[in-house]
Amino acid sequence: MPSRVPHAPPRTRQLAGPAAIEAALASGETVRVLLVRDGELPPDAAAIVERARGKGIEVRVSSAAALWRLSMTKPASDVLALVGRDPRASLDETLAAPEPVWLLAGIAYPGNAGFAVRTAEVSGAAGIVIDARFDRPARREAVRASMRADWFMPVFFERALPVVERARAAGRRILAIEDVGQRAPWEVDLVRPALFVVGGERYGIAPEILARCDEVLRIPTAGFIPSYNLQAAMAAVAIERLRQETRRRRAGAEGVDAK
């Protein structure tokens, strides 16, 4: 069945500084969130914050140290902006986006969940779904470990199997990462819209979910220990997807076949 999710270049990026944010607002770009240094701001930064608030854009205040960690420019600006991805999108809206979506199926440890959320956000995912028996303190621990990536990307706590079915209905392929896989990530087209499924630390992906996957990927190993930790395996696939996407976009710009 052909995908109903259109392929498009990544929509999400960071803007640093009042001038860049002002230019984006003037051109009609979709600015979702402003991250602002706490304390008194320079006039130009204060002005862009007030303009953003007037447009209904979410403004989050954080420490100078947090902005330094999150900024793509050094020294860090007093104000950063998220363009593109909507951190408050619903699950169905997220599944309809062109970017990948991740599903952590049966994860046990909040810290691992947080590292996975950060990997998903950094690699440009539309969102991430966590199927875990986390109470409220465990959920807070997970988002803290993610460097508050939930401020910039949707994070859902849902049961895995219904999410797989909703992803299928949205036209996504279902790709699992598990040691029973037959092909490495670079042997599979990862650019087409997909739901990437990663299993829990103890038991992996449940058989009823594996049975619904279009492909099971295996990360090659060469040591005594038989598997990578969860976030390392996820990062390997996320980076390979970005490599394929970049190569395909460059080839398209040059008018050549990327295969």
URRA-V522299 format. One record per pair of residues at least 12 apart in sequence whose C-alpha atoms are under 8 Angstrom apart, sorted by sequence separation. I is the first residue (numbers start at 1). GAP is how many residues later the second one is. D is the distance in whole Angstrom. If there is no record, write none. Layout:
# URRA-V522299
i=I gap=GAP d=D
i=I gap=GAP d=D
This chain:
# URRA-V522299
i=67 gap=12 d=8
i=36 gap=13 d=8
i=67 gap=13 d=8
i=64 gap=14 d=8
i=219 gap=14 d=7
i=34 gap=15 d=8
i=113 gap=17 d=8
i=219 gap=17 d=8
i=34 gap=18 d=8
i=102 gap=18 d=7
i=173 gap=19 d=8
i=175 gap=19 d=7
i=177 gap=19 d=7
i=173 gap=20 d=7
i=174 gap=20 d=6
i=175 gap=20 d=6
i=176 gap=20 d=6
i=177 gap=20 d=6
i=178 gap=20 d=7
i=172 gap=21 d=5
i=173 gap=21 d=5
i=174 gap=21 d=5
i=175 gap=21 d=5
i=176 gap=21 d=5
i=177 gap=21 d=6
i=178 gap=21 d=7
i=171 gap=22 d=8
i=172 gap=22 d=5
i=173 gap=22 d=6
i=174 gap=22 d=6
i=175 gap=22 d=6
i=176 gap=22 d=6
i=177 gap=22 d=8
i=34 gap=23 d=7
i=36 gap=23 d=7
i=38 gap=23 d=6
i=102 gap=23 d=7
i=107 gap=23 d=7
i=172 gap=23 d=6
i=174 gap=23 d=7
i=33 gap=24 d=6
i=34 gap=24 d=6
i=35 gap=24 d=6
i=36 gap=24 d=6
i=37 gap=24 d=6
i=38 gap=24 d=6
i=100 gap=24 d=8
i=101 gap=24 d=6
i=104 gap=24 d=8
i=106 gap=24 d=8
i=107 gap=24 d=7
i=108 gap=24 d=6
i=110 gap=24 d=8
i=32 gap=25 d=6
i=33 gap=25 d=5
i=34 gap=25 d=5
i=35 gap=25 d=5
i=36 gap=25 d=5
i=37 gap=25 d=5
i=38 gap=25 d=6
i=99 gap=25 d=7
i=100 gap=25 d=5
i=101 gap=25 d=6
i=102 gap=25 d=7
i=103 gap=25 d=6
i=104 gap=25 d=6
i=105 gap=25 d=7
i=106 gap=25 d=5
i=107 gap=25 d=5
i=108 gap=25 d=7
i=128 gap=25 d=8
i=130 gap=25 d=8
i=132 gap=25 d=7
i=18 gap=26 d=6
i=22 gap=26 d=7
i=31 gap=26 d=7
i=32 gap=26 d=7
i=33 gap=26 d=6
i=34 gap=26 d=6
i=35 gap=26 d=6
i=36 gap=26 d=6
i=37 gap=26 d=5
i=38 gap=26 d=7
i=99 gap=26 d=5
i=100 gap=26 d=6
i=101 gap=26 d=5
i=102 gap=26 d=5
i=103 gap=26 d=5
i=104 gap=26 d=5
i=105 gap=26 d=5
i=106 gap=26 d=5
i=117 gap=26 d=8
i=127 gap=26 d=6
i=128 gap=26 d=7
i=129 gap=26 d=6
i=130 gap=26 d=6
i=131 gap=26 d=6
i=178 gap=26 d=7
i=18 gap=27 d=5
i=21 gap=27 d=8
i=33 gap=27 d=7
i=35 gap=27 d=7
i=37 gap=27 d=5
i=99 gap=27 d=5
i=100 gap=27 d=8
i=101 gap=27 d=6
i=102 gap=27 d=6
i=103 gap=27 d=6
i=104 gap=27 d=6
i=105 gap=27 d=7
i=106 gap=27 d=8
i=114 gap=27 d=8
i=115 gap=27 d=8
i=126 gap=27 d=7
i=127 gap=27 d=5
i=128 gap=27 d=5
i=129 gap=27 d=5
i=130 gap=27 d=5
i=131 gap=27 d=5
i=132 gap=27 d=8
i=178 gap=27 d=7
i=17 gap=28 d=7
i=98 gap=28 d=8
i=101 gap=28 d=8
i=103 gap=28 d=7
i=104 gap=28 d=8
i=110 gap=28 d=6
i=114 gap=28 d=4
i=118 gap=28 d=5
i=121 gap=28 d=6
i=125 gap=28 d=8
i=126 gap=28 d=7
i=127 gap=28 d=6
i=128 gap=28 d=6
i=129 gap=28 d=6
i=130 gap=28 d=6
i=131 gap=28 d=5
i=167 gap=28 d=7
i=201 gap=28 d=8
i=97 gap=29 d=6
i=110 gap=29 d=7
i=113 gap=29 d=6
i=114 gap=29 d=5
i=117 gap=29 d=6
i=118 gap=29 d=7
i=127 gap=29 d=8
i=129 gap=29 d=6
i=130 gap=29 d=8
i=131 gap=29 d=6
i=201 gap=29 d=7
i=18 gap=30 d=6
i=37 gap=30 d=7
i=111 gap=30 d=7
i=112 gap=30 d=8
i=114 gap=30 d=7
i=115 gap=30 d=6
i=116 gap=30 d=7
i=130 gap=30 d=8
i=200 gap=30 d=8
i=36 gap=31 d=8
i=95 gap=31 d=8
i=110 gap=31 d=6
i=111 gap=31 d=5
i=114 gap=31 d=5
i=115 gap=31 d=5
i=118 gap=31 d=6
i=121 gap=31 d=8
i=129 gap=31 d=8
i=164 gap=31 d=8
i=199 gap=31 d=8
i=35 gap=32 d=8
i=94 gap=32 d=6
i=110 gap=32 d=5
i=113 gap=32 d=8
i=114 gap=32 d=4
i=117 gap=32 d=7
i=121 gap=32 d=6
i=185 gap=32 d=6
i=198 gap=32 d=7
i=45 gap=33 d=7
i=94 gap=33 d=6
i=113 gap=33 d=8
i=114 gap=33 d=8
i=117 gap=33 d=8
i=183 gap=33 d=7
i=184 gap=33 d=6
i=185 gap=33 d=7
i=45 gap=34 d=7
i=111 gap=34 d=6
i=176 gap=34 d=7
i=181 gap=34 d=8
i=182 gap=34 d=7
i=183 gap=34 d=5
i=184 gap=34 d=5
i=185 gap=34 d=7
i=181 gap=35 d=5
i=182 gap=35 d=6
i=183 gap=35 d=6
i=184 gap=35 d=6
i=180 gap=36 d=7
i=181 gap=36 d=5
i=182 gap=36 d=6
i=184 gap=36 d=7
i=198 gap=36 d=7
i=41 gap=37 d=7
i=176 gap=37 d=6
i=180 gap=37 d=8
i=181 gap=37 d=5
i=117 gap=38 d=8
i=174 gap=38 d=7
i=175 gap=38 d=6
i=178 gap=38 d=6
i=179 gap=38 d=8
i=180 gap=38 d=7
i=174 gap=39 d=5
i=175 gap=39 d=6
i=176 gap=39 d=6
i=177 gap=39 d=6
i=178 gap=39 d=6
i=179 gap=39 d=5
i=173 gap=40 d=8
i=174 gap=40 d=5
i=175 gap=40 d=5
i=176 gap=40 d=5
i=177 gap=40 d=5
i=178 gap=40 d=6
i=179 gap=40 d=7
i=37 gap=41 d=5
i=85 gap=41 d=7
i=173 gap=41 d=6
i=174 gap=41 d=7
i=175 gap=41 d=6
i=176 gap=41 d=6
i=177 gap=41 d=6
i=178 gap=41 d=8
i=36 gap=42 d=6
i=37 gap=42 d=6
i=175 gap=42 d=7
i=177 gap=42 d=8
i=36 gap=43 d=5
i=35 gap=44 d=6
i=36 gap=44 d=7
i=34 gap=45 d=7
i=35 gap=45 d=5
i=164 gap=45 d=8
i=34 gap=46 d=6
i=35 gap=46 d=6
i=34 gap=47 d=4
i=33 gap=48 d=6
i=34 gap=48 d=7
i=161 gap=48 d=6
i=164 gap=48 d=8
i=179 gap=48 d=7
i=32 gap=49 d=7
i=33 gap=49 d=5
i=160 gap=49 d=8
i=31 gap=50 d=7
i=32 gap=50 d=6
i=33 gap=50 d=8
i=190 gap=50 d=8
i=191 gap=50 d=6
i=31 gap=51 d=6
i=32 gap=51 d=6
i=190 gap=51 d=5
i=191 gap=51 d=8
i=31 gap=52 d=4
i=32 gap=52 d=7
i=185 gap=52 d=6
i=30 gap=53 d=6
i=31 gap=53 d=7
i=32 gap=53 d=7
i=191 gap=53 d=7
i=29 gap=54 d=7
i=30 gap=54 d=6
i=32 gap=54 d=6
i=105 gap=54 d=8
i=106 gap=54 d=8
i=186 gap=54 d=7
i=190 gap=54 d=7
i=191 gap=54 d=6
i=16 gap=55 d=7
i=29 gap=55 d=8
i=32 gap=55 d=8
i=105 gap=55 d=6
i=185 gap=55 d=7
i=189 gap=55 d=8
i=16 gap=56 d=8
i=104 gap=56 d=8
i=177 gap=56 d=8
i=16 gap=57 d=7
i=103 gap=57 d=7
i=177 gap=57 d=8
i=14 gap=58 d=8
i=21 gap=59 d=8
i=16 gap=60 d=8
i=17 gap=60 d=5
i=21 gap=60 d=7
i=94 gap=60 d=8
i=16 gap=61 d=6
i=17 gap=61 d=7
i=18 gap=61 d=7
i=17 gap=62 d=6
i=16 gap=63 d=6
i=17 gap=63 d=6
i=87 gap=63 d=7
i=16 gap=64 d=5
i=87 gap=64 d=6
i=90 gap=64 d=8
i=15 gap=65 d=6
i=16 gap=65 d=7
i=87 gap=65 d=5
i=88 gap=65 d=8
i=89 gap=65 d=6
i=91 gap=65 d=7
i=14 gap=66 d=7
i=15 gap=66 d=5
i=86 gap=66 d=7
i=87 gap=66 d=4
i=88 gap=66 d=6
i=14 gap=67 d=6
i=15 gap=67 d=7
i=85 gap=67 d=8
i=86 gap=67 d=7
i=87 gap=67 d=5
i=14 gap=68 d=5
i=15 gap=68 d=7
i=85 gap=68 d=7
i=86 gap=68 d=7
i=13 gap=69 d=6
i=14 gap=69 d=6
i=12 gap=70 d=7
i=13 gap=70 d=5
i=82 gap=70 d=7
i=12 gap=71 d=5
i=13 gap=71 d=7
i=95 gap=71 d=8
i=11 gap=72 d=7
i=12 gap=72 d=4
i=95 gap=72 d=6
i=11 gap=73 d=5
i=12 gap=73 d=5
i=11 gap=74 d=7
i=92 gap=74 d=8
i=96 gap=74 d=6
i=95 gap=75 d=6
i=95 gap=77 d=8
i=92 gap=78 d=8
i=10 gap=89 d=7
i=8 gap=90 d=6
i=5 gap=91 d=6
i=6 gap=91 d=8
i=7 gap=91 d=6
i=5 gap=92 d=7
i=6 gap=92 d=6
i=103 gap=92 d=7
i=105 gap=92 d=7
i=107 gap=92 d=7
i=108 gap=92 d=6
i=5 gap=93 d=6
i=100 gap=93 d=6
i=101 gap=93 d=7
i=102 gap=93 d=6
i=103 gap=93 d=6
i=104 gap=93 d=6
i=105 gap=93 d=6
i=106 gap=93 d=6
i=107 gap=93 d=4
i=108 gap=93 d=7
i=99 gap=94 d=6
i=100 gap=94 d=5
i=101 gap=94 d=5
i=102 gap=94 d=5
i=103 gap=94 d=5
i=104 gap=94 d=5
i=105 gap=94 d=5
i=106 gap=94 d=5
i=107 gap=94 d=6
i=108 gap=94 d=8
i=98 gap=95 d=6
i=100 gap=95 d=6
i=101 gap=95 d=6
i=102 gap=95 d=6
i=103 gap=95 d=6
i=104 gap=95 d=6
i=105 gap=95 d=6
i=100 gap=96 d=7
i=102 gap=96 d=8
i=104 gap=96 d=7
i=106 gap=98 d=8
i=105 gap=99 d=8
i=106 gap=99 d=7
i=105 gap=100 d=6
i=105 gap=101 d=8
i=12 gap=112 d=7
i=119 gap=112 d=7
i=10 gap=114 d=7
i=116 gap=114 d=8
i=116 gap=115 d=5
i=119 gap=115 d=8
i=123 gap=115 d=6
i=115 gap=116 d=6
i=119 gap=116 d=6
i=123 gap=116 d=7
i=112 gap=118 d=7
i=116 gap=118 d=7
i=120 gap=118 d=8
i=33 gap=119 d=7
i=112 gap=119 d=7
i=119 gap=119 d=8
i=123 gap=119 d=7
i=5 gap=165 d=7
i=4 gap=166 d=7
i=5 gap=166 d=6
i=3 gap=167 d=8
i=4 gap=167 d=5
i=5 gap=167 d=7
i=3 gap=168 d=5
i=4 gap=168 d=8
i=2 gap=169 d=7
i=3 gap=169 d=6
i=1 gap=170 d=8
i=7 gap=185 d=7
i=7 gap=186 d=7
i=5 gap=188 d=7
i=3 gap=190 d=8
i=9 gap=240 d=8
